[in-house]
Amino acid sequence: MTLRLSETEFKKLAVRRAVENYAKTKFKPRKKESIFDSKLEQGFSQFGKVLLENFFDCKLERLLYHPMTLHLPGNKYTPDFMAIMSNGVTCFIETKGSKKSKNYRDSRSKLRAAATSFPFWVFIQATGNSALGLTLEEIKP
């Protein structure tokens, strides 16, 4: 004896089987992912306000993470942070763990090229092992 299903009954059966198979699969819980590339950048997002306000001696209006990509001659550069100060100064900040860290020289040369190409903005290199121990250095064109 052959069992015949209508088209709607077949679709309902297919959906029920798909739901049962989905329920049987085991999922691994995902780790909480940070939007920041490093712990130093995460720390700067929290404590950078104090550092920048002391550096510029005015209030920080806005701090943005990876705000834009600057097109330099023969290269591209995405700064870690962009800060807008209350006195109208716009600055870009690059954070590095130490001067011996990977790609330090590359990021430094990109900062110098950006400072030369965009003299109306301020470029800052923030170097240190923790967010509270960072030293800020302005890169001049």
C-alpha beads as a LAMMPS data file, in Angstrom:
LAMMPS data file: protein, C-alpha beads

141 atoms
140 bonds

1 atom types
1 bond types

-500.0 500.0 xlo xhi
-500.0 500.0 ylo yhi
-500.0 500.0 zlo zhi

Masses

1 110.0

Atoms # bond

1 1 1 0.000 0.000 0.000
2 1 1 1.421 3.395 -0.997
3 1 1 0.850 6.486 1.097
4 1 1 0.174 9.593 -0.930
5 1 1 0.705 13.060 0.512
6 1 1 -0.651 16.271 -0.848
7 1 1 1.810 19.048 -1.609
8 1 1 0.894 21.040 1.533
9 1 1 1.220 17.939 3.744
10 1 1 4.630 17.215 2.217
11 1 1 5.815 20.780 2.921
12 1 1 4.583 20.564 6.531
13 1 1 6.431 17.277 6.995
14 1 1 9.625 18.721 5.479
15 1 1 9.460 21.762 7.743
16 1 1 8.876 19.587 10.829
17 1 1 11.880 17.397 9.987
18 1 1 14.058 20.449 9.396
19 1 1 13.068 21.857 12.787
20 1 1 13.783 18.519 14.493
21 1 1 17.227 18.283 12.840
22 1 1 17.986 21.873 13.825
23 1 1 17.033 21.147 17.430
24 1 1 19.392 18.134 17.510
25 1 1 22.467 20.129 16.525
26 1 1 24.789 21.200 19.309
27 1 1 25.979 24.770 19.340
28 1 1 29.082 26.020 21.051
29 1 1 28.556 29.192 23.037
30 1 1 30.342 32.092 21.392
31 1 1 32.977 33.996 23.269
32 1 1 32.184 37.601 23.932
33 1 1 34.039 39.462 21.214
34 1 1 35.384 42.956 21.620
35 1 1 35.031 45.575 18.923
36 1 1 38.606 46.677 19.617
37 1 1 41.702 45.161 18.009
38 1 1 43.677 45.102 21.271
39 1 1 43.329 45.555 25.010
40 1 1 45.398 48.726 24.755
41 1 1 42.856 50.247 22.358
42 1 1 40.022 49.187 24.654
43 1 1 41.789 50.837 27.583
44 1 1 42.419 54.009 25.592
45 1 1 38.727 54.222 24.730
46 1 1 37.992 54.290 28.469
47 1 1 40.850 56.447 29.810
48 1 1 41.965 58.357 26.718
49 1 1 39.606 61.210 27.535
50 1 1 41.698 62.185 30.555
51 1 1 44.972 61.944 28.618
52 1 1 43.716 64.022 25.704
53 1 1 42.122 66.689 27.910
54 1 1 45.429 67.109 29.763
55 1 1 47.408 67.126 26.501
56 1 1 45.269 69.794 24.784
57 1 1 44.111 71.611 27.956
58 1 1 40.478 71.626 26.812
59 1 1 37.427 69.351 26.921
60 1 1 37.050 66.304 24.666
61 1 1 33.819 66.469 22.662
62 1 1 33.952 63.161 20.781
63 1 1 36.187 60.081 20.568
64 1 1 35.619 57.771 17.583
65 1 1 37.167 54.341 16.924
66 1 1 38.477 53.583 13.389
67 1 1 36.570 56.567 12.015
68 1 1 37.907 56.668 8.448
69 1 1 40.637 55.565 6.089
70 1 1 43.050 58.213 4.896
71 1 1 44.452 57.784 1.397
72 1 1 48.138 58.608 1.433
73 1 1 50.499 58.686 -1.551
74 1 1 50.972 55.009 -2.410
75 1 1 49.283 53.757 0.769
76 1 1 46.210 53.771 2.981
77 1 1 46.079 54.471 6.705
78 1 1 43.283 53.863 9.220
79 1 1 43.986 55.583 12.550
80 1 1 42.876 53.909 15.773
81 1 1 40.987 56.920 17.127
82 1 1 39.775 60.334 16.080
83 1 1 39.230 62.950 18.779
84 1 1 37.334 66.188 18.380
85 1 1 38.223 68.742 21.032
86 1 1 36.077 71.644 22.266
87 1 1 38.509 74.209 20.815
88 1 1 37.913 72.807 17.307
89 1 1 41.075 70.713 17.014
90 1 1 40.650 67.356 15.294
91 1 1 43.331 64.819 16.086
92 1 1 44.030 61.239 15.092
93 1 1 45.601 58.829 17.572
94 1 1 47.606 55.681 16.842
95 1 1 48.191 53.372 19.840
96 1 1 51.172 51.019 20.097
97 1 1 52.277 48.857 22.997
98 1 1 55.953 49.767 22.729
99 1 1 58.496 51.025 20.258
100 1 1 59.671 47.439 19.831
101 1 1 56.193 46.167 18.892
102 1 1 55.389 44.665 15.528
103 1 1 54.809 47.200 12.744
104 1 1 55.844 50.167 14.913
105 1 1 58.081 51.659 12.212
106 1 1 55.403 51.135 9.548
107 1 1 52.728 52.915 11.583
108 1 1 55.162 55.699 12.484
109 1 1 56.024 56.324 8.833
110 1 1 52.321 56.331 7.920
111 1 1 51.690 58.863 10.687
112 1 1 54.440 61.103 9.346
113 1 1 53.062 60.824 5.804
114 1 1 49.544 61.605 7.056
115 1 1 50.805 64.616 9.029
116 1 1 52.507 65.915 5.890
117 1 1 49.480 65.279 3.649
118 1 1 46.919 66.693 6.096
119 1 1 48.614 69.561 7.983
120 1 1 45.283 70.929 9.275
121 1 1 44.831 67.881 11.568
122 1 1 46.923 66.820 14.560
123 1 1 48.430 63.320 14.613
124 1 1 49.438 61.687 17.901
125 1 1 51.385 58.515 18.656
126 1 1 50.325 56.963 21.974
127 1 1 52.934 54.485 23.246
128 1 1 52.864 52.439 26.434
129 1 1 51.977 49.096 27.992
130 1 1 48.704 50.115 29.638
131 1 1 46.101 52.770 28.990
132 1 1 47.072 54.774 32.077
133 1 1 50.808 54.570 31.290
134 1 1 50.618 55.923 27.750
135 1 1 52.836 58.733 26.579
136 1 1 51.385 61.001 23.898
137 1 1 53.679 62.400 21.243
138 1 1 52.558 64.810 18.541
139 1 1 53.835 63.968 15.068
140 1 1 54.762 67.168 13.226
141 1 1 54.827 67.402 9.402

Bonds

1 1 1 2
2 1 2 3
3 1 3 4
4 1 4 5
5 1 5 6
6 1 6 7
7 1 7 8
8 1 8 9
9 1 9 10
10 1 10 11
11 1 11 12
12 1 12 13
13 1 13 14
14 1 14 15
15 1 15 16
16 1 16 17
17 1 17 18
18 1 18 19
19 1 19 20
20 1 20 21
21 1 21 22
22 1 22 23
23 1 23 24
24 1 24 25
25 1 25 26
26 1 26 27
27 1 27 28
28 1 28 29
29 1 29 30
30 1 30 31
31 1 31 32
32 1 32 33
33 1 33 34
34 1 34 35
35 1 35 36
36 1 36 37
37 1 37 38
38 1 38 39
39 1 39 40
40 1 40 41
41 1 41 42
42 1 42 43
43 1 43 44
44 1 44 45
45 1 45 46
46 1 46 47
47 1 47 48
48 1 48 49
49 1 49 50
50 1 50 51
51 1 51 52
52 1 52 53
53 1 53 54
54 1 54 55
55 1 55 56
56 1 56 57
57 1 57 58
58 1 58 59
59 1 59 60
60 1 60 61
61 1 61 62
62 1 62 63
63 1 63 64
64 1 64 65
65 1 65 66
66 1 66 67
67 1 67 68
68 1 68 69
69 1 69 70
70 1 70 71
71 1 71 72
72 1 72 73
73 1 73 74
74 1 74 75
75 1 75 76
76 1 76 77
77 1 77 78
78 1 78 79
79 1 79 80
80 1 80 81
81 1 81 82
82 1 82 83
83 1 83 84
84 1 84 85
85 1 85 86
86 1 86 87
87 1 87 88
88 1 88 89
89 1 89 90
90 1 90 91
91 1 91 92
92 1 92 93
93 1 93 94
94 1 94 95
95 1 95 96
96 1 96 97
97 1 97 98
98 1 98 99
99 1 99 100
100 1 100 101
101 1 101 102
102 1 102 103
103 1 103 104
104 1 104 105
105 1 105 106
106 1 106 107
107 1 107 108
108 1 108 109
109 1 109 110
110 1 110 111
111 1 111 112
112 1 112 113
113 1 113 114
114 1 114 115
115 1 115 116
116 1 116 117
117 1 117 118
118 1 118 119
119 1 119 120
120 1 120 121
121 1 121 122
122 1 122 123
123 1 123 124
124 1 124 125
125 1 125 126
126 1 126 127
127 1 127 128
128 1 128 129
129 1 129 130
130 1 130 131
131 1 131 132
132 1 132 133
133 1 133 134
134 1 134 135
135 1 135 136
136 1 136 137
137 1 137 138
138 1 138 139
139 1 139 140
140 1 140 141
